[in-house]
Amino acid sequence: MQNIFNNADPPVFTPELMCTRVFNFLRDAIVEGRLKPGEKLNVAMIASRLGVSRSPVREAVRILEAHTFVETIPQKGAYVKQITTEEVEELYVVLSALLSAAVQLTTTRLTGENHEKLLAIAGELHKSKTAKRNKIRVEVIRKFHNFIVAACGNKLLKKLYDSMEVYRERPFLLSENVQYTDLVSAIDENISISDAILAGETDKAERLMKELMFNAGIRTLKALSALQDNMKPLT
């Protein structure tokens, strides 16, 4: 686990932000492959290297487990949880059903206020194509999908979608690791959906969302495979 600290100074913590910053640091290490699936989290070593007590590290690990990044094995400790192909496939089947329904409802119920909001988000989607970091593209896609769910007017659908956040987070963050051209293609797909919504083309918007979710699942699996292939043995 030593290499998660390589080439970087330990972050500086203030007491009130210790747990959050430890959580973000470890989450990024997992997503980027510096902590590999099945690896045990050494609380004492992490605390020592980050210059904090063990308490915020333990709390961060607990939150990571709640977010499905980590699993605790009784009498053994906390380990980085493997994300499987089956889990990714199942996730995108459910997301496809929810977002397809949401985009259909949003297209038929688009109000003046939401119309303006969607125009602004569409502008962000276009602008993100020239961004230097995939993270920017990922965040605007997330913003667009959250808008669709919020604007659809179905409270139960939104509740179900929001309840899946912990399951969506890790695969969604993985998409930051896909090739630049792949994520630009994803932006184009989302722009096509926004155009269909603005044009009131309900069937087209729903069909495009289903296609997007299928392609997103493939991109996530591709990123997961590449990440696993590029992981180096820890010394």
VMD Tcl script that draws the C-alpha trace (Angstrom):
set ca {
  {0.00 0.00 0.00}
  {3.05 2.26 0.14}
  {2.66 3.43 -3.46}
  {-0.56 5.36 -2.81}
  {1.67 8.03 -1.23}
  {4.36 8.05 -3.94}
  {5.20 11.36 -5.62}
  {2.81 13.31 -3.42}
  {3.11 15.08 -0.11}
  {0.53 14.04 2.49}
  {-2.45 16.43 2.44}
  {-2.76 19.05 5.14}
  {-5.74 18.51 7.42}
  {-7.76 20.74 9.71}
  {-9.59 18.93 12.54}
  {-13.10 19.48 11.18}
  {-12.19 18.21 7.71}
  {-9.97 15.25 8.62}
  {-12.49 12.49 7.98}
  {-13.77 14.01 4.72}
  {-10.28 14.52 3.35}
  {-9.12 11.04 4.36}
  {-12.25 9.65 2.69}
  {-11.61 11.59 -0.53}
  {-7.94 10.62 -0.54}
  {-8.68 6.90 -0.15}
  {-11.62 6.97 -2.55}
  {-9.44 8.53 -5.25}
  {-6.72 5.96 -4.58}
  {-9.27 3.17 -5.12}
  {-10.78 4.68 -8.27}
  {-7.35 5.41 -9.78}
  {-6.06 1.92 -8.98}
  {-3.41 2.94 -6.45}
  {-5.33 0.76 -4.01}
  {-6.27 -2.43 -5.80}
  {-9.27 -4.72 -5.22}
  {-8.70 -7.16 -2.40}
  {-6.04 -5.01 -0.73}
  {-6.28 -4.58 3.02}
  {-6.47 -1.06 4.41}
  {-3.84 -0.62 7.09}
  {-5.40 2.00 9.34}
  {-2.28 2.58 11.41}
  {-0.06 3.08 8.37}
  {-2.54 5.40 6.63}
  {-2.91 7.50 9.78}
  {0.85 7.72 10.20}
  {1.57 8.70 6.61}
  {-1.22 11.29 6.52}
  {-0.28 12.71 9.90}
  {-3.65 12.14 11.54}
  {-4.95 9.97 14.34}
  {-6.52 6.60 13.63}
  {-10.02 7.82 14.49}
  {-10.69 9.83 11.27}
  {-9.18 7.01 9.21}
  {-11.51 4.45 10.81}
  {-14.49 6.76 10.19}
  {-13.42 7.31 6.57}
  {-13.15 3.56 6.08}
  {-16.63 3.13 7.54}
  {-18.02 5.67 5.06}
  {-16.14 3.99 2.21}
  {-17.86 0.75 3.17}
  {-21.25 2.48 3.11}
  {-20.38 3.72 -0.40}
  {-19.50 0.13 -1.47}
  {-15.81 0.91 -2.04}
  {-14.73 -1.24 0.91}
  {-15.93 -4.40 2.62}
  {-15.12 -5.45 6.19}
  {-14.36 -9.08 6.90}
  {-14.93 -10.01 10.57}
  {-11.73 -10.70 12.51}
  {-9.64 -9.69 9.48}
  {-10.23 -6.03 8.68}
  {-11.30 -3.77 5.81}
  {-10.46 -4.55 2.20}
  {-10.96 -2.75 -1.10}
  {-14.11 -4.23 -2.63}
  {-13.89 -5.71 -6.08}
  {-16.41 -4.33 -8.56}
  {-17.53 -7.12 -10.84}
  {-18.73 -7.21 -14.43}
  {-22.07 -8.56 -13.23}
  {-22.54 -5.64 -10.82}
  {-21.82 -3.11 -13.58}
  {-24.21 -4.81 -15.98}
  {-26.98 -5.00 -13.38}
  {-26.50 -1.35 -12.44}
  {-26.87 -0.08 -15.99}
  {-29.96 -2.21 -16.62}
  {-31.66 -0.50 -13.66}
  {-30.33 2.96 -14.57}
  {-31.56 2.51 -18.13}
  {-35.08 1.75 -16.90}
  {-35.17 4.71 -14.49}
  {-33.56 7.30 -16.76}
  {-35.57 6.23 -19.81}
  {-38.77 6.73 -17.85}
  {-37.49 10.02 -16.46}
  {-36.50 11.42 -19.84}
  {-39.89 10.49 -21.29}
  {-41.71 12.31 -18.49}
  {-39.37 15.31 -18.61}
  {-39.90 15.72 -22.34}
  {-43.68 15.85 -21.93}
  {-43.60 18.08 -18.84}
  {-40.85 20.57 -19.66}
  {-41.87 23.92 -18.18}
  {-40.59 27.37 -19.01}
  {-38.24 27.42 -16.02}
  {-36.90 23.94 -16.67}
  {-36.62 24.76 -20.37}
  {-34.19 27.55 -19.48}
  {-32.29 25.30 -17.10}
  {-31.95 22.65 -19.78}
  {-30.70 25.20 -22.30}
  {-28.00 26.22 -19.80}
  {-26.98 22.60 -19.16}
  {-26.91 21.91 -22.91}
  {-24.50 24.81 -23.20}
  {-22.30 23.25 -20.53}
  {-22.36 19.92 -22.38}
  {-21.15 21.60 -25.57}
  {-18.48 23.55 -23.70}
  {-17.19 20.44 -21.91}
  {-16.16 18.86 -25.23}
  {-13.08 21.10 -25.26}
  {-12.29 20.72 -21.54}
  {-8.83 19.46 -20.65}
  {-10.01 16.98 -18.01}
  {-12.46 14.11 -18.22}
  {-13.59 14.99 -14.70}
  {-15.30 18.11 -16.06}
  {-17.18 16.06 -18.67}
  {-18.22 13.49 -16.07}
  {-19.58 16.18 -13.74}
  {-21.68 17.88 -16.43}
  {-23.14 14.50 -17.48}
  {-24.01 13.84 -13.84}
  {-25.62 17.29 -13.64}
  {-27.68 16.61 -16.79}
  {-28.97 13.26 -15.54}
  {-29.83 14.72 -12.13}
  {-31.77 17.46 -13.91}
  {-33.76 14.92 -15.95}
  {-34.73 13.03 -12.80}
  {-35.63 16.20 -10.88}
  {-37.64 17.65 -13.78}
  {-39.65 14.51 -14.54}
  {-42.13 15.24 -11.74}
  {-42.25 11.68 -10.40}
  {-41.27 11.76 -6.73}
  {-41.00 7.99 -6.37}
  {-38.73 7.70 -9.39}
  {-36.48 10.42 -7.98}
  {-36.43 8.71 -4.60}
  {-35.40 5.41 -6.21}
  {-32.73 7.10 -8.31}
  {-31.32 9.02 -5.33}
  {-31.25 5.84 -3.23}
  {-28.90 4.30 -5.79}
  {-26.27 7.02 -5.41}
  {-23.83 4.83 -3.49}
  {-24.09 2.16 -6.19}
  {-23.70 4.70 -9.00}
  {-20.72 6.55 -7.53}
  {-17.83 4.15 -8.11}
  {-18.76 3.10 -11.68}
  {-19.47 6.75 -12.52}
  {-16.07 7.83 -11.20}
  {-14.47 5.03 -13.22}
  {-15.66 6.77 -16.36}
  {-13.08 9.47 -15.69}
  {-10.49 6.86 -16.67}
  {-11.86 6.14 -20.15}
  {-10.14 7.48 -23.25}
  {-10.71 11.11 -24.20}
  {-12.47 10.16 -27.45}
  {-14.82 7.79 -25.62}
  {-16.01 10.42 -23.18}
  {-16.39 13.05 -25.89}
  {-18.64 10.54 -27.65}
  {-20.63 10.25 -24.42}
  {-21.01 14.04 -24.36}
  {-22.32 13.96 -27.94}
  {-24.85 11.28 -26.94}
  {-26.08 13.42 -24.05}
  {-26.31 16.48 -26.30}
  {-28.51 14.49 -28.68}
  {-30.79 13.61 -25.78}
  {-31.01 17.24 -24.65}
  {-31.84 18.30 -28.22}
  {-34.62 15.69 -28.40}
  {-36.08 16.86 -25.07}
  {-36.03 20.50 -26.17}
  {-37.71 19.53 -29.45}
  {-40.42 17.60 -27.61}
  {-39.43 14.33 -29.30}
  {-40.42 11.95 -26.52}
  {-39.86 8.62 -28.26}
  {-36.51 9.71 -29.65}
  {-35.30 11.00 -26.28}
  {-36.27 7.73 -24.60}
  {-34.57 5.63 -27.30}
  {-31.39 7.70 -27.13}
  {-31.26 7.37 -23.35}
  {-31.47 3.58 -23.60}
  {-28.66 3.62 -26.16}
  {-26.63 5.92 -23.91}
  {-26.98 3.63 -20.90}
  {-25.94 0.61 -22.98}
  {-22.86 2.45 -24.25}
  {-22.09 3.82 -20.77}
  {-22.05 0.28 -19.39}
  {-19.59 -0.78 -22.09}
  {-17.36 2.23 -21.41}
  {-17.37 1.52 -17.67}
  {-16.42 -2.12 -18.20}
  {-13.68 -1.01 -20.57}
  {-12.33 1.43 -17.98}
  {-12.51 -1.24 -15.27}
  {-10.61 -3.73 -17.42}
  {-7.92 -1.19 -18.33}
  {-7.53 -0.17 -14.71}
  {-7.04 -3.76 -13.60}
  {-4.55 -4.44 -16.40}
  {-2.48 -1.39 -15.47}
  {-2.29 -2.10 -11.74}
  {1.25 -2.72 -10.54}
  {2.10 -5.12 -7.72}
  {2.53 -3.33 -4.41}
  {5.86 -3.65 -2.63}
}
mol new
graphics top color blue
foreach p $ca { graphics top sphere $p radius 0.5 }
foreach p [lrange $ca 0 end-1] q [lrange $ca 1 end] { graphics top cylinder $p $q radius 0.2 }
display resetview
